[in-house]
């Protein structure tokens, strides 16, 4: 039977191993749009990462997505619907919109009933050769959208953060603090007691 003095360090070590083993992270990317035609989209950013929450089960995916067009915005729901419709997974689309030469191209339209955004950073589709070189448009249906406008230009992406999952950080912190306390306790037990006689 293991002694208590062995069990506690083993549990603390296990906490650290579990925290390191959890592939949880989130990167936030910001768009910088440079218009060639029409007004540029604004407030473009998305967060992409791995979480340990259902239904993703540690698979990399888009956590948030938002690009504001002059009259509307393209969000995560429209992105997910597009990916499901053309049979792309999130990592394939991410690789497609990250510019290979630090810049990609964009185009958008806003017409009665819908807005559409295309981001092309050197896109590829391994099972759909007709999509080579272009990204499928993200379409959002908006019955209240009136008028017609559009634009195109270039964009760059900047990876602004790489944030570990809070659960991972808390496990690491607990494990390291526990090991530190065990080390202090061991050093105190090894010191000879002062003779008060």
N, C-alpha and C positions, 0 to 999 in steps of 0.2 A: 504494500500500500504506500502511495506517495505521501511524503510529508507535506504539511501545509506550506512550509517554506519553499518547496519546489513548485507547488501548484500555482501560487500567485504569480511568480515570474512567467510560468508557462502561459497562463491566461493573458497576461499583459503582452507577451510576445505574439500570441495568436491575434490579439486585437490589431497590432501593427501590421502583421502579415495580411490580414483580411483587408485592412484599409489600403495597403499598397496594391493588393490584387484586384480591387474593384476598379474597373476601367471607366471611371466616371469623370467627365470633364465637360466644359462648355466654352467654346470659342465664339466671340462676338466679332462679326465683320461689319465694317461700315462702307457704304458705297459713296464714291465721289463722282458725280455726274458732270460731264462737260458737253453741253448741247451743241449740235451742228445745225439742227432744224428744230424750231419750236422751243417751248419752255422746257427746262430740265426738270426731271423728277427731283423730289426733295426727301429728306429724312429717310434715306434708304439704309437699312441694316438688317442683319439676321443673326441668330444664334444657332450654332450647330454643335452637337456633341453627343455624348453617350450618357445615358441615365440608367439606373437600375430599377426603373418603375415600369409596370405594365402599361401598354402592351408591347413596349419596345425591347424589353429584356436585354439590355446592354448593347443593342444595335445602334450604330450611329444614325442620327436623324436630325432634321430641322426642328428646333425647339420653338423658335419664333421667326417670323419673316414679315417685313413690312417695307413697302416702297410707296411713298405718297406721290401720286400724279397730280396735275393741276386741279382736276375736278373729282378725283376718287383716289382710292388706295388699293394696292394689291397686298393681301395678307396671307397668313399661313393656310387658311382653309382653301383658298383658290389654288395655292401651290400644291397642296396635297391632292386635290381633285385632278389637277393636270397630271401629276406624276402617276396616279392610279390609272388615268385614262390612256396614257401612252406606254405604260409598262416599265417605267423607270423607277429605280430605287433612289433613295436620298443620296447615297455616296456617289452614284453615277452623275446625278444632276449637279452636285457640288463640284465634282471634278470638271464638269463642263462649263460652269460659270466662273470659276477661278481663272483669271486671265493668265495665259502662259507667258506673255511678254509684258506683264504688269498692267495691261489694259485690254478691255473687251469692248464690244459694241452693244448698244441697246436701241430699242425702238418701242414706241407705244402708240396706241390709238384709244381715243375715248369717243365713242359714238352713242347714239340713242340706244340705251338698253344694256351696254356692256363696255368694259374697259379691258385692254389687253396689253401685256408687257412681255417683251422678248429680250432676254439677256444672252449674249453669245460671247463666250470667252474661249472658243476653240472646242466646241461641243462635239461629243461622239456618242454613239449608241451601238454597243457591240452586237445587238440583235436586230437592229433596224438601220441598215446602211443609208437609207434615204434621209436620215436625220443628220448624217455626217456634216460637220461644219456649221450647223445652226441649232439653236435650242428651240424647243417647242414653246409657243406662247402660253403665258399664264393668263387665263381669262376669268374675269369676275363679272357676273351678270347683275346689272343695276337698273331695274325698271325706272327709277327716278332720274337717271342720268340723261340730260338733254344736250343738244348741240353736238358739234364734231370738232375734235382737235387731235393733234398728234405731234410726235417729235422723235428725234433720233440723235445719236451722238456716241460718245465713248464713256466708259466708266472704269474706275480703278477700285480695287478692294483692299482694305487695310484690316488686318487681324489685330484688333485692339486689346483683346483680353484672352487669357487662358486660365480659367477659374476652376480649381478642383471642386468637386461636389462637397457641400457642407458636412454631410455624413462622413465622408472620407477624412476630412480635416479633424472632425471631432474624435474619430477613432484613433487617428495618429496622435493627437494631443493627449488623449487619455492613456494610451500605451506608453508614450514617452515620459509623461509625468509619473506614471506608476513605476517605471523602471528607475527613474531618478530617485523616487522615495525609497525604493528597495536598496539602491546603492548607498544612500545616506544612512539608512537603518543598519546596513551591514558594517559601514565604517564606524558608526557609533558603538556597535556591539563589540568591535575589535579593540576599542580603546580600553586601557586598564582603568579601573575605577580609582578615584582619589582616596587615599587612606585618611579617614577622618579621626582615627583613634589618636 
